[in-house]
Amino acid sequence: MNRVILMGRLVRDPEIRYSQGENSLAIARYTLAVDRRGRRNQDGNQPTADFIRCVAFAQRAEFAEKYMHQGMRMLISGSIQTGSYQNKEGQTVYTTDVIVDDQEFADSKGQGGGTYQNRGTNSYRSDSSGEGGSGVGDGFMNIPDGVEDEGLPFN
């Protein structure tokens, strides 16, 4: 199984390009700075981070172009893809990218401008006012009164 879930901050605004041809395809490339759990730099102050390259296609790329900006904390999931190419000096360069399946803001509206999700071709906004989302603002759905606890999958 090839599945990865990451949470980190955008190092810079996504770079967007469009493929050539009749059916041009949007391609977004961005880098997430993901803190390493339990590791500190040599000074002992700051957590160290990995800088992970991510690639999004089609509607996900357009979403990245429109809504994602440097410094935003993002939650993404996808798969790892490796590759290689020859550089100008003839040396083989190995690459590792995350191909994005899902991407969403990890900060609340007050911290980073709302929570947007982009799953496939659907995108929506959920904010703390309850408009356009679950109605709670904390990412959880309200369970109506009268629903039996026995029907919940996490009992």
N, C-alpha and C positions, 0 to 999 in steps of 0.2 A: 504494500500500500504506500502511495506517495502522497502525503498530505502534510501541510504545514500551516500553523496559525501563528501570527506575529502581531505584537503591539509595539509601536514605536512612533517616533516623530519624523516628519518629512524633513530631510536635510535641505532641500530646495524645492521650488515649484516643479511640478511634473513637466517633463519635456514631451511634447505632442508632435507626432508626425503622421502623415497620411500615406498609405501605400498608393502606388501608381496603378492606372488602369481604369476600366469602366466602373467597377465596384470598389472605389477606394475605401480602405479600412483604416480607422483611427487606431493608432498605437501610442500608448503612454508609457513612458519609462520614468521611474522615480526611485529614490533610495530612502529606506527607513533606517534610522538609528535606533537599534534595539539594545537596551541595557542587558548586560550579562548579570544574571542573578548571583549575588554573593561575591562578586569580584570587585576589587577596587584598583584604582591606578596606583602608580608607585608612591605618590604623595599620601595615599590613604584617604583622600577626600572624596573624589568623584568616582562614581561607578564607571566601569569601562563599557564600551558599546561595540556591537558589530554593526557594520554598515551593509545592509542587504539590498541588493538590486531587485526591483520588482517591475514586471511588465503586465500591462492591462490592454485588452483589445476591445474594439467596437464600442458598445454603449458604456462599458466600464471605463474605457479610455476617455470618452467624452465627459463622463461624470468627473473623472480626475481633473480634466482640464478646467471644468466649470467651477468645481467646489473645493478642490484640494489646494492648499498653499503651504509654503515653508513654515515649519514649526508646529503644524497641527499634529495631534496625536491620533494615529489611525490604527484600526484593527483590521487585519486582512487575513484571508485564508486562500490557499491555492496549492499548487504542486511545484516541486523543485525540478528544474530542467538544467542539465549541464550541456556544455558544448565546447568547441574549440575552433580557433582560426589561426592563420599565419599572419603575423604583423609585418610591417615594412622591412624589418631586419631579418625576416625569415624564421623567427622564433615562434613556437607554438604557444598560444595564449589560451588558457582554460577559463571557462566562464561558468558561473552558477547564478541562475535567476529564479525568482519565484514568479510563476505564471498565475496571475490573480484570478480567482473565481468569485470571491466576495470581498467587498471593502466597505468600511463604515467608519465614521468618526467615533473616537473613543472618549472624547470630552463632552461634557454637558454643554448646553447652550451658553451658560454664563462663562464657561471656561474656553470654549472654542467655536462658538457659532452654531450650535444645534447638533442634532444627531441625524445624519443622513445614512441611509443604507442603499446599497446598489447590489442587488442579487439578480444576475441575468439581465433582462431588459427592464425590470421593474426598479424604480427608485421612489423613495418616499421620505418625508421629513416627519420626525417626531420631536416635539419640544415639551417643555415642562407645563405649558398651558393645557396640554391634553388634546390639542387640535392636530389631527392627522396621524395619530399614533395609537398607542395602547390606552391612553387616557390617564396614565399615572405619571409619566415623565421620568421614571427611574428604570425603564426598560422591562417592567413586569406588567402583566395583564391583570386587570381587575377581575376577580372571580365574583360573579353575582351571588347574592344571598340565596340560600336554598339549594345550592349545589352540594351534593353529598361528597364528603371527603373520600369515600371509597372509590369514586370515579377518577381520582387524581393519580397519575402514574408514579408519583414520588412518595406515596404513603409508606 
